[in-house]
Amino acid sequence: MRRWIGLGLAAVLAVAVAAAIIVSAAQRIHPAAQLTVVRGVIGSEKLPYFQDPAVIQAFHDNGFDVQVDTAGSRQIATTVDLSKYDFAFPAGVPAAEKIRTDHKAKATYSPFYTPMAIATFKPIAQLLIAAGIAKDNGTYISFDVKAYLAAVAKNTRWSDLPGNTTYPSSKSILITSTDIRTSNSAAMYLSLASYVANADNVVQDSTQAAAVLPAVEPIFLRQGFTASSSEEPFQDYLSIGIGKTPMVMIYEAQFLAAAAANNGSITKDMVLMYPDPDVLSKHTVVPLTANGDRVGQLLLNNAQLQKLATKYGFRTINQAAFNQFLSSHGLTSPSLVNLIEPPTFQNLESMISAIQVLLQGG
């Protein structure tokens, strides 16, 4: 009798174990059934981060299936219908503040940030150093925005630079940027240029905005076609090279992430220059619902999500993690001192709107 009871218990346990295995497998196969879907709209430069399987898993571990769409940061703040989203995640504080005010958000979260940088090539950097527009500081190259604007005011061309035999192009000396009408990276470029044009002061009102326009308009108007997001001009820099894009305004994180990937896209002739002064692009979550707020808190406070951000070249509140990322890939990044704040959204908008009229032939 005992033998039969033992066999019966064994059979019950076997069935229970098999059922547990089936349930576990079903949860792995259909994890979304156990998760809360949270939708966000983000700047395109963060899409690789949100598509990373480890980032997706970290959100899953906290009960969320985070789904994102992309748009330019100014578009997110002005034209995107945010009613269908739980959070907005533009690339800069001015756009985030506009969204926060319009939607009466109680909090914002800035989980990571990156300085603006100019992706270029060593021969171009050497030409600019010789011309007094850039400076070799030993561990990094700085780019003098004031000297650059003076060259733009004269419509200086590459072929005008003395002794230029390495890049004798007749094109104007210009930094390629994204479309000022849609993108945060272009707005940060405008922030730098307007600061210098305003006697090293942040533009504070419409009068100052109008006064600096003659100095800053040409850096956008002379470019011709510009892409709506930061990824396209950077990809042109990587794939087409010096002929089309000798200098492009990017986020430092884009260059560092490509270099860390070690896929051959960053060659030994490619180098970063850092604008002097420079500005940080603080990627800021604006929660639009309670679940959006929980995702914002996770991005800021979850150790795994913070560590994964450094994989994509972003600086976080954990400086040690960023330094470890750099050292593990043989990369360097300067500690920048001459950093400015961007103008408010309203003052940026005043300048952008004026430039937009000219771009549209008004």
VENCOR-V749037 format. One record per backbone hydrogen bond with DSSP energy under -0.5 kcal/mol. NH is the residue of the N-H (numbers start at 1). CO is the residue of the C=O. E is the energy in kcal/mol with one decimal. If there is no record, write none. Layout:
nh->NH co->CO e->E
nh->NH co->CO e->E
//
This chain:
nh->5 co->1 e->-2.5
nh->6 co->2 e->-2.9
nh->7 co->3 e->-2.3
nh->8 co->4 e->-2.2
nh->9 co->5 e->-2.6
nh->10 co->6 e->-2.2
nh->11 co->7 e->-2.1
nh->12 co->8 e->-2.3
nh->13 co->9 e->-2.7
nh->14 co->10 e->-2.5
nh->15 co->11 e->-2.3
nh->16 co->12 e->-2.4
nh->17 co->13 e->-2.8
nh->18 co->14 e->-2.5
nh->19 co->15 e->-2.5
nh->20 co->16 e->-2.4
nh->21 co->17 e->-2.4
nh->22 co->18 e->-2.3
nh->23 co->19 e->-2.7
nh->24 co->20 e->-2.8
nh->25 co->21 e->-2.7
nh->26 co->22 e->-2.5
nh->27 co->23 e->-2.4
nh->28 co->24 e->-1.8
nh->29 co->25 e->-2.4
nh->30 co->26 e->-2.7
nh->31 co->28 e->-0.6
nh->33 co->30 e->-1.2
nh->34 co->31 e->-1.9
nh->35 co->32 e->-1.3
nh->36 co->63 e->-2.6
nh->37 co->35 e->-0.6
nh->38 co->65 e->-2.4
nh->40 co->67 e->-2.5
nh->41 co->87 e->-1.6
nh->42 co->69 e->-3.0
nh->43 co->89 e->-1.6
nh->46 co->43 e->-1.9
nh->47 co->44 e->-1.6
nh->50 co->46 e->-1.9
nh->51 co->47 e->-1.8
nh->52 co->48 e->-0.6
nh->52 co->49 e->-1.1
nh->55 co->52 e->-0.5
nh->56 co->52 e->-2.6
nh->57 co->53 e->-2.4
nh->58 co->54 e->-2.0
nh->59 co->55 e->-2.1
nh->60 co->56 e->-2.4
nh->61 co->57 e->-2.8
nh->62 co->58 e->-0.7
nh->62 co->59 e->-0.9
nh->63 co->60 e->-2.1
nh->64 co->59 e->-2.7
nh->65 co->36 e->-2.6
nh->66 co->64 e->-0.7
nh->67 co->38 e->-2.8
nh->67 co->65 e->-0.6
nh->69 co->40 e->-2.1
nh->71 co->42 e->-1.9
nh->74 co->182 e->-1.6
nh->75 co->182 e->-1.0
nh->76 co->72 e->-2.6
nh->77 co->73 e->-1.7
nh->78 co->74 e->-1.4
nh->79 co->75 e->-2.3
nh->80 co->75 e->-2.6
nh->82 co->80 e->-1.0
nh->84 co->81 e->-0.7
nh->85 co->82 e->-1.7
nh->86 co->39 e->-3.5
nh->87 co->39 e->-1.3
nh->88 co->286 e->-2.2
nh->89 co->41 e->-2.7
nh->90 co->284 e->-0.6
nh->96 co->92 e->-1.7
nh->97 co->93 e->-3.0
nh->98 co->94 e->-1.8
nh->99 co->95 e->-2.2
nh->100 co->96 e->-2.8
nh->101 co->97 e->-2.4
nh->102 co->98 e->-2.5
nh->103 co->99 e->-2.4
nh->104 co->100 e->-0.5
nh->104 co->101 e->-0.7
nh->105 co->100 e->-1.7
nh->109 co->285 e->-2.0
nh->111 co->109 e->-0.6
nh->112 co->283 e->-0.8
nh->113 co->315 e->-2.5
nh->114 co->281 e->-1.5
nh->116 co->279 e->-1.9
nh->117 co->250 e->-2.5
nh->118 co->273 e->-3.3
nh->119 co->117 e->-0.6
nh->119 co->248 e->-2.6
nh->120 co->271 e->-2.9
nh->122 co->269 e->-2.8
nh->124 co->121 e->-0.5
nh->125 co->121 e->-2.6
nh->126 co->122 e->-2.6
nh->127 co->123 e->-1.8
nh->128 co->124 e->-2.3
nh->129 co->125 e->-2.3
nh->130 co->126 e->-2.3
nh->131 co->127 e->-1.6
nh->132 co->129 e->-1.1
nh->133 co->128 e->-2.5
nh->134 co->128 e->-1.7
nh->135 co->142 e->-2.5
nh->137 co->135 e->-0.8
nh->137 co->140 e->-2.7
nh->139 co->137 e->-1.2
nh->141 co->272 e->-0.6
nh->142 co->135 e->-2.4
nh->143 co->274 e->-2.5
nh->144 co->133 e->-3.1
nh->144 co->142 e->-0.5
nh->145 co->143 e->-0.9
nh->145 co->276 e->-1.7
nh->148 co->144 e->-2.2
nh->149 co->145 e->-2.7
nh->150 co->146 e->-1.8
nh->151 co->147 e->-1.8
nh->152 co->148 e->-2.5
nh->153 co->149 e->-2.4
nh->154 co->150 e->-1.0
nh->155 co->152 e->-1.8
nh->156 co->151 e->-2.7
nh->158 co->171 e->-2.3
nh->159 co->169 e->-1.6
nh->160 co->157 e->-1.9
nh->161 co->157 e->-0.5
nh->161 co->158 e->-1.4
nh->164 co->161 e->-1.6
nh->165 co->163 e->-1.1
nh->169 co->167 e->-1.9
nh->173 co->156 e->-2.8
nh->174 co->172 e->-1.0
nh->176 co->174 e->-0.5
nh->176 co->247 e->-2.7
nh->179 co->227 e->-3.1
nh->182 co->179 e->-1.8
nh->183 co->179 e->-2.5
nh->187 co->183 e->-1.4
nh->188 co->184 e->-2.6
nh->189 co->185 e->-1.7
nh->190 co->186 e->-2.5
nh->191 co->187 e->-2.0
nh->192 co->188 e->-2.0
nh->193 co->189 e->-2.4
nh->194 co->190 e->-2.9
nh->195 co->191 e->-1.7
nh->196 co->192 e->-2.1
nh->197 co->193 e->-2.5
nh->198 co->194 e->-1.4
nh->199 co->196 e->-1.1
nh->200 co->195 e->-1.1
nh->201 co->195 e->-1.5
nh->209 co->205 e->-2.2
nh->210 co->206 e->-2.3
nh->211 co->207 e->-1.8
nh->212 co->208 e->-1.7
nh->213 co->209 e->-0.7
nh->215 co->212 e->-1.1
nh->216 co->212 e->-1.7
nh->217 co->213 e->-2.9
nh->219 co->216 e->-0.7
nh->220 co->217 e->-1.8
nh->221 co->217 e->-2.8
nh->222 co->218 e->-1.9
nh->223 co->220 e->-1.0
nh->224 co->221 e->-0.7
nh->232 co->229 e->-0.6
nh->233 co->229 e->-0.7
nh->234 co->230 e->-1.1
nh->235 co->231 e->-2.3
nh->236 co->232 e->-2.0
nh->237 co->233 e->-2.1
nh->238 co->234 e->-2.1
nh->239 co->235 e->-2.6
nh->240 co->236 e->-2.5
nh->241 co->236 e->-1.8
nh->244 co->241 e->-0.8
nh->245 co->241 e->-2.4
nh->248 co->119 e->-1.7
nh->249 co->176 e->-3.1
nh->250 co->117 e->-3.1
nh->250 co->248 e->-0.6
nh->252 co->115 e->-2.6
nh->254 co->251 e->-1.3
nh->255 co->251 e->-1.0
nh->256 co->252 e->-2.3
nh->257 co->253 e->-2.6
nh->258 co->254 e->-1.9
nh->259 co->255 e->-2.5
nh->260 co->256 e->-2.6
nh->261 co->257 e->-1.6
nh->262 co->258 e->-0.6
nh->262 co->259 e->-0.9
nh->263 co->258 e->-0.6
nh->267 co->265 e->-0.7
nh->270 co->267 e->-1.6
nh->271 co->120 e->-2.2
nh->273 co->118 e->-2.2
nh->274 co->141 e->-2.8
nh->275 co->273 e->-0.5
nh->276 co->143 e->-2.9
nh->277 co->338 e->-0.5
nh->278 co->338 e->-2.6
nh->280 co->340 e->-0.6
nh->281 co->114 e->-3.2
nh->282 co->280 e->-0.9
nh->283 co->112 e->-1.4
nh->283 co->281 e->-0.9
nh->284 co->90 e->-1.3
nh->284 co->282 e->-0.5
nh->285 co->109 e->-3.8
nh->286 co->88 e->-3.4
nh->287 co->107 e->-0.7
nh->287 co->285 e->-0.6
nh->288 co->86 e->-3.3
nh->289 co->86 e->-1.4
nh->293 co->289 e->-1.9
nh->294 co->290 e->-1.8
nh->295 co->291 e->-2.0
nh->296 co->292 e->-2.2
nh->297 co->293 e->-2.3
nh->298 co->294 e->-2.0
nh->299 co->295 e->-2.6
nh->300 co->296 e->-1.5
nh->301 co->297 e->-2.7
nh->302 co->298 e->-2.8
nh->306 co->302 e->-2.3
nh->307 co->303 e->-2.4
nh->308 co->304 e->-2.4
nh->309 co->305 e->-1.3
nh->310 co->306 e->-1.0
nh->310 co->307 e->-0.6
nh->311 co->307 e->-0.7
nh->312 co->308 e->-0.6
nh->312 co->309 e->-1.2
nh->313 co->310 e->-2.0
nh->314 co->309 e->-1.7
nh->315 co->113 e->-2.7
nh->317 co->111 e->-0.5
nh->319 co->317 e->-1.2
nh->321 co->318 e->-0.6
nh->322 co->318 e->-1.4
nh->323 co->319 e->-2.6
nh->324 co->320 e->-2.2
nh->325 co->321 e->-2.0
nh->326 co->322 e->-2.3
nh->327 co->323 e->-2.6
nh->328 co->324 e->-2.4
nh->329 co->325 e->-0.9
nh->329 co->326 e->-0.8
nh->330 co->327 e->-1.0
nh->331 co->326 e->-3.0
nh->336 co->334 e->-0.9
nh->339 co->337 e->-2.1
nh->340 co->278 e->-2.6
nh->348 co->344 e->-2.6
nh->349 co->345 e->-3.0
nh->350 co->346 e->-1.7
nh->351 co->347 e->-1.5
nh->352 co->348 e->-3.0
nh->353 co->349 e->-2.8
nh->354 co->350 e->-1.4
nh->355 co->351 e->-2.2
nh->356 co->352 e->-2.7
nh->357 co->353 e->-1.8
nh->358 co->354 e->-1.3
nh->359 co->355 e->-2.5
nh->360 co->356 e->-1.9
nh->361 co->358 e->-1.4
nh->362 co->357 e->-3.5
//
